[in-house]
Amino acid sequence: MTATKPPMVPDADEDFTDEDFATATDRVKATRDAALADPNVAGMVEAKTAALARRVDTLAALRKARGLTQAQLTEELGMTQGEVSRLERRENLHLATLARFIEATGGKLKITAVYNDDEVEVGIGDTVEPEPA
């Protein structure tokens, strides 16, 4: 006799027991563990996790990742070390200030608006390179 599997998406009017959720959780964990046992899958997951972590850095974490100290940025930004420290902790900054900080760490600030399947680079003030004449 062959056991039948429950449907992947159960009917909404069914009552579920704690055991139903426990076994579902176990199945998901077993599937995830089996997938991560494959070195290719594990590598892709690790790369994606690292990419996401890079995308959510604070200014201080970004500076440290570039191997720079606050003191090294003081001259480039025309600020004291204390002002650089406060800048890194600010919740709201002017775009020009953010662009200067990014440039001082060796980068270039780009602002992108994302609409479903479309991305548009937004040019605001000093963050835009002039178009060639």
FENRAHU-V990753 format. One record per residue. N is the residue number from 1. NEAR is the number of other C-alpha atoms within 10 Angstrom. Layout:
BEGIN
N/NEAR + N/NEAR
END
This chain:
BEGIN
1/3 + 2/4 + 3/5 + 4/6 + 5/6 + 6/8 + 7/7 + 8/7 + 9/6 + 10/10 + 11/8 + 12/7 + 13/6 + 14/7 + 15/8 + 16/10 + 17/8 + 18/8 + 19/9 + 20/12 + 21/11 + 22/11 + 23/11 + 24/13 + 25/12 + 26/12 + 27/12 + 28/12 + 29/12 + 30/12 + 31/12 + 32/11 + 33/12 + 34/11 + 35/13 + 36/16 + 37/11 + 38/10 + 39/10 + 40/11 + 41/13 + 42/14 + 43/12 + 44/12 + 45/13 + 46/13 + 47/12 + 48/12 + 49/12 + 50/11 + 51/11 + 52/11 + 53/10 + 54/13 + 55/10 + 56/10 + 57/12 + 58/13 + 59/19 + 60/17 + 61/13 + 62/17 + 63/20 + 64/13 + 65/12 + 66/12 + 67/10 + 68/14 + 69/14 + 70/18 + 71/14 + 72/14 + 73/18 + 74/17 + 75/12 + 76/13 + 77/16 + 78/10 + 79/15 + 80/14 + 81/17 + 82/12 + 83/14 + 84/22 + 85/16 + 86/11 + 87/18 + 88/19 + 89/12 + 90/11 + 91/7 + 92/8 + 93/10 + 94/7 + 95/15 + 96/14 + 97/13 + 98/18 + 99/17 + 100/18 + 101/22 + 102/17 + 103/14 + 104/18 + 105/21 + 106/10 + 107/12 + 108/14 + 109/16 + 110/13 + 111/13 + 112/11 + 113/10 + 114/10 + 115/8 + 116/6 + 117/5 + 118/7 + 119/10 + 120/10 + 121/11 + 122/12 + 123/13 + 124/12 + 125/9 + 126/13 + 127/17 + 128/14 + 129/9 + 130/8 + 131/5 + 132/4 + 133/3
END
